[in-house]
Amino acid sequence: MLAGYLLWVLWGTGFVTARAQSDLRQDFTPVAHPTLPPAGEPVRIPGDAVAQIIIPRMELDAIVVNGIGTQDLIKGPGLYPNSALPWDATGRVAIAGHRTTYGAPFWDLDRLREGDLIQLATEYGTFDYRVVRTEVVQPNATQVLDQTERPTLVLTTCNPRFSAAQRLIVIADRE
C-alpha cells in the first residue's frame, strides 16, 4: 500500500500535470515581439495560462498558470498573487513550482547559474531574463517576493528535494 502511494506521488502525479499542460497549450498563443496589453489590464483567472517558461539549461518548457494554490500547481508552475506581469515596466514576476511531484518542473532549479537564460513567452511578447543569483532561504522569507523598481523575476521551489524545510530561489533581471 505504501509503495503504491509513493509511486503515485512521485510519478503518477506527473501524468496529471502532463495532461493539464497539454490542455493549457491548446489555448495559449505566445507572440515574439512585445506589445502592450489593451487598456485595463486583462483579467487573470486562477488556473489559466499566463506564460510559457523556457529555461534551456534545465530543458524546461512549461506553461505557467495564474495562482499558487494546490489546484493551480497541479497544472504546472504558478504565478504568485500580486506578482508583476512579464510585460510590466517595473516589478517582480514571481513563479512557484513543484520540485518532486506533479511533473516536478523545478526539479533542476539548482542547476541554474549566473547568466543563464530564462524566457517568459506571453500573449504580449517574449521577455528574456538572466539569472543574477540563487539562494536558499527559510520558508517564511517572503521578502524574496517584494516588488522591485526594475523588471525582475524570482522562481521559488522547496529545498532540498523531497523536503519543504527551505526554499530555493532564483533571481533574474529582465534584459
KEKEGU-772232 format. One line per 10 residues: number of its first residue (from 0); for each residue x, y, z of N, C-alpha, C. Coordinates in steps of 0.05 Angstrom, whole numbers. Each point is the difference from the previous one (the first is absolute). Example, Ala and Ser with C-alpha at 12.3 -4.5 7.8 and 13.67 -1.06 7.14 Angstrom:
KEKEGU-772232
0) 264 -114 156 -18 24 0 18 24 0 | -7 21 -14 16 24 1 -15 22 14
This chain:
KEKEGU-772232
0) 16 -24 0 -16 24 0 17 25 0 | 20 1 17 18 23 2 16 4 -26 | 9 -23 -11 15 2 -26 -17 11 -22 | -26 -8 -1 -18 11 -20 -4 30 3 | -3 8 25 -4 29 5 25 16 -9 | 24 -10 7 24 13 -8 3 2 -30 | -7 -22 -14 1 0 -29 -18 22 -11 | -24 1 11 -19 20 -9 11 29 5 | 9 5 24 10 27 7 23 8 -18 | 20 -18 -3 24 7 -14 -2 -1 -30
10) -17 -18 -11 -1 -3 -29 -28 3 -11 | -20 -10 13 -27 1 -10 -11 28 -2 | 8 17 19 -9 28 -1 10 14 -25 | 22 -9 -10 11 11 -25 -18 -3 -24 | -15 -22 0 -19 -5 -22 -23 21 1 | -8 7 24 -21 20 4 9 27 -11 | 25 7 7 11 25 -9 5 0 -30 | 9 -22 -11 5 -1 -29 -26 4 -15 | -22 -11 9 -26 4 -13 -9 29 2 | 4 12 24 -8 28 4 17 18 -18
20) 26 -6 -2 17 17 -17 -8 -2 -29 | -7 -24 -9 -9 -4 -27 -26 16 -6 | -18 0 19 -25 15 -3 5 30 -1 | 18 9 18 7 29 1 13 10 -26 | 17 -17 -11 15 8 -25 -20 4 -23 | -21 -15 -1 -19 2 -22 -13 28 -3 | -3 13 23 -13 27 -1 19 23 5 | 26 -5 0 19 21 6 17 6 -24 | 2 25 -8 15 8 -23 18 23 7 | 26 -5 7 18 22 5 9 13 -26
30) 9 25 3 10 15 -23 29 8 5 | 16 4 -21 28 5 3 6 29 8 | -14 20 -12 7 28 4 -18 13 20 | 12 14 19 -16 13 22 -21 20 -11 | -23 -2 11 -22 20 -4 -12 5 27 | -13 22 3 -13 6 25 -28 -12 0 | -9 -11 22 -28 -10 1 -19 23 -3 | -25 -6 -8 -20 22 -3 -4 14 26 | -11 24 -2 -5 16 24 -17 -16 20 | 6 3 25 -15 -15 20 11 -29 0
40) 21 -4 15 15 -26 0 -19 -23 -2 | 8 -21 -15 -17 -23 -3 -6 -14 26 | -23 -11 2 -8 -14 25 15 -27 0 | 12 -6 23 15 -25 3 -18 -19 17 | -6 -22 -12 -18 -20 14 18 -22 12 | -4 -7 25 16 -21 12 0 -25 -17 | 23 -11 -4 3 -25 -15 4 4 -29 | -5 24 -11 3 5 -28 29 5 -7 | 8 -5 -25 27 4 -10 7 30 0 | 24 6 10 10 27 1 24 3 -19
50) 17 -20 0 25 2 -15 11 -28 -5 | 19 -1 -18 15 -25 -5 28 6 11 | 10 -17 18 27 4 10 18 -20 -14 | 22 11 -10 20 -15 -14 27 5 14 | 12 -22 9 27 2 13 18 -21 -13 | 16 9 -20 17 -19 -15 17 -18 18 | 14 11 20 18 -16 16 -15 -24 13 | -25 4 7 -16 -21 13 -16 -16 -20 | 1 8 -25 -17 -12 -20 -30 1 8 | -7 23 12 -28 4 9 -15 17 -20
60) -23 -9 -7 -19 14 -17 -28 -6 11 | -11 19 16 -25 -6 14 -18 25 -1 | -25 -5 2 -20 22 2 -3 8 29 | 2 25 5 -4 12 27 -29 7 3 | -12 -8 22 -28 7 5 -2 22 20 | -23 13 2 -5 21 19 -8 -13 27 | 17 5 20 -7 -10 27 20 -21 10 | 1 -2 26 19 -19 13 -15 -19 19 | -26 -1 -2 -16 -18 16 5 -29 -9 | -8 -19 16 4 -28 -5 -10 -8 -28
70) -24 9 -7 -11 -7 -26 14 14 -23 | 12 23 5 15 14 -21 26 -15 -5 | 15 -6 21 27 -12 -4 -1 -29 -10 | -23 -12 2 -4 -26 -13 4 2 -30 | -8 23 -11 1 5 -29 28 7 -10 | 16 12 18 27 8 -8 9 23 18 | 23 13 -7 9 22 16 -22 21 2 | 0 15 22 -21 20 5 10 28 6 | -14 19 -9 6 29 5 -12 7 27 | 17 12 17 -10 9 26 -20 22 -2
80) -20 1 18 -18 22 1 16 26 5 | -10 22 -12 13 26 3 27 2 -13 | 7 -20 -16 25 1 -15 -2 20 -23 | 23 11 -7 1 16 -25 -5 -20 -23 | -6 11 -23 -3 -16 -24 24 4 -18 | 7 -20 -16 25 3 -16 2 25 -17 | -22 11 -9 0 23 -17 0 26 16 | -2 -1 26 1 24 16 27 14 -1 | 1 26 1 25 15 -2 16 -1 26 | -14 -6 22 14 -3 26 -12 -24 15
90) 13 -8 21 -11 -20 17 12 -28 -3 | -7 -17 18 11 -27 1 -21 -21 -8 | 6 -15 -21 -17 -22 -8 9 -23 18 | -19 -13 14 7 -21 19 -15 -25 -7 | 15 -22 -4 -11 -25 -9 9 -23 19 | -18 -16 9 6 -23 17 -4 -26 -17 | 15 -20 8 -4 -26 -14 9 -23 18 | -13 -23 -5 7 -24 15 27 -10 -9 | 13 -13 19 27 -12 -5 0 -30 -1 | -20 -13 12 0 -29 0 -26 -13 -8
100) -22 15 -3 -25 -12 -7 -13 16 -23 | -22 -10 -11 -14 14 -21 18 10 -22 | 15 -19 -11 18 6 -22 26 12 8 | 3 8 25 25 12 10 13 20 -19 | -15 21 -8 12 19 -19 26 13 10 | 3 3 26 24 13 11 19 -20 13 | -1 -25 -9 18 -20 10 29 9 -1 | 9 11 -22 28 8 -5 5 30 5 | -17 13 15 4 29 4 27 6 12 | 11 -18 15 27 4 12 22 0 -21
110) -5 -8 -25 20 0 -21 5 27 -12 | -18 19 5 2 26 -12 24 15 11 | 14 15 -18 23 15 7 -3 29 -9 | 16 18 11 0 28 -8 3 2 -30 | -17 16 -13 1 4 -29 -18 -19 -16 | -11 -21 13 -18 -18 -15 -25 14 -9 | -10 -8 -23 -24 12 -12 -25 -13 11 | -20 17 6 -27 -9 6 -18 17 -17 | -18 -12 -16 -18 14 -17 -29 -3 10 | -15 21 -1 -28 -1 5 -14 10 -25
120) -13 -19 -14 -15 6 -25 -29 4 8 | -11 23 -8 -28 7 7 -15 8 -25 | -25 6 3 -16 10 -22 7 29 -6 | 17 13 16 8 27 -4 30 2 -7 | 13 -22 -5 28 0 -8 16 -20 16 | 25 -4 -9 18 -18 14 21 17 14 | 4 -6 26 18 16 17 22 -17 10 | 25 10 -4 24 -15 8 10 10 27 | 8 -19 17 12 6 26 26 -14 2 | 19 11 15 25 -13 6 3 -3 30
130) 8 -24 8 4 -7 28 22 18 11 | -6 12 23 21 15 14 9 -13 26 | -18 -17 12 9 -15 24 -20 -21 7 | 9 -19 16 -17 -20 12 5 1 30 | -20 -7 16 2 0 29 -17 -22 11 | 7 -8 24 -17 -18 16 -9 17 24 | -27 1 4 -11 16 21 -20 -17 16 | -9 11 23 -20 -13 16 -28 4 -13 | -18 -18 5 -27 2 -12 -14 27 5 | 6 13 23 -13 25 7 14 24 -11
140) 20 -3 -17 15 23 -12 -15 11 -23 | -23 13 5 -17 10 -21 11 25 -13 | 21 11 10 12 24 -12 10 -6 -28 | 5 -25 -7 9 -7 -27 -22 6 -21 | -25 4 10 -22 7 -18 -5 30 -2 | 15 16 15 -4 29 -1 3 11 -28 | -16 20 -6 1 13 -26 26 16 -2 | 9 4 -25 25 14 -6 -5 23 -19 | 19 18 0 -1 23 -19 4 -9 -29 | 18 -18 -3 6 -11 -27 -16 -25 -4
150) -4 -8 -26 -14 -25 -5 18 -24 7 | -9 -16 19 15 -23 9 -18 -25 1 | 13 -23 6 -14 -25 1 11 -15 24 | -17 -14 15 8 -19 21 -14 -26 -5 | 15 -22 1 -11 -27 -1 4 -12 28 | -20 -13 10 2 -13 27 -9 -29 -1 | 14 -16 16 -8 -28 3 10 -10 27 | -9 -23 8 9 -12 25 29 -10 -2 | 13 0 23 28 -9 2 5 -12 27 | 16 -22 1 10 -16 -22 -22 -16 -13
160) 6 -15 -21 -20 -16 -12 -12 -19 20 | -26 -5 -2 -15 -17 18 -4 12 27 | 4 26 3 -4 13 26 -10 28 -5 | -15 11 20 -9 27 -2 13 17 22 | 23 -9 10 14 13 22 10 28 -7 | 7 4 -26 11 25 -9 -12 7 -27 | 7 23 -11 -8 7 -27 26 7 -16 | 1 -11 -24 20 7 -19 -12 22 -18 | 15 22 -2 -10 22 -17 21 7 -21 | -10 9 -23 17 9 -22 -10 28 -6
170) 18 20 -1 -6 27 -6 12 6 -28 | -16 13 -17 9 7 -27 -9 29 -7 | 16 13 -16 -7 27 -10 -9 -2 -29 | -20 16 -7 -9 0 -28 20 16 -17 | 5 -10 -24 19 13 -18 -14 22 -15
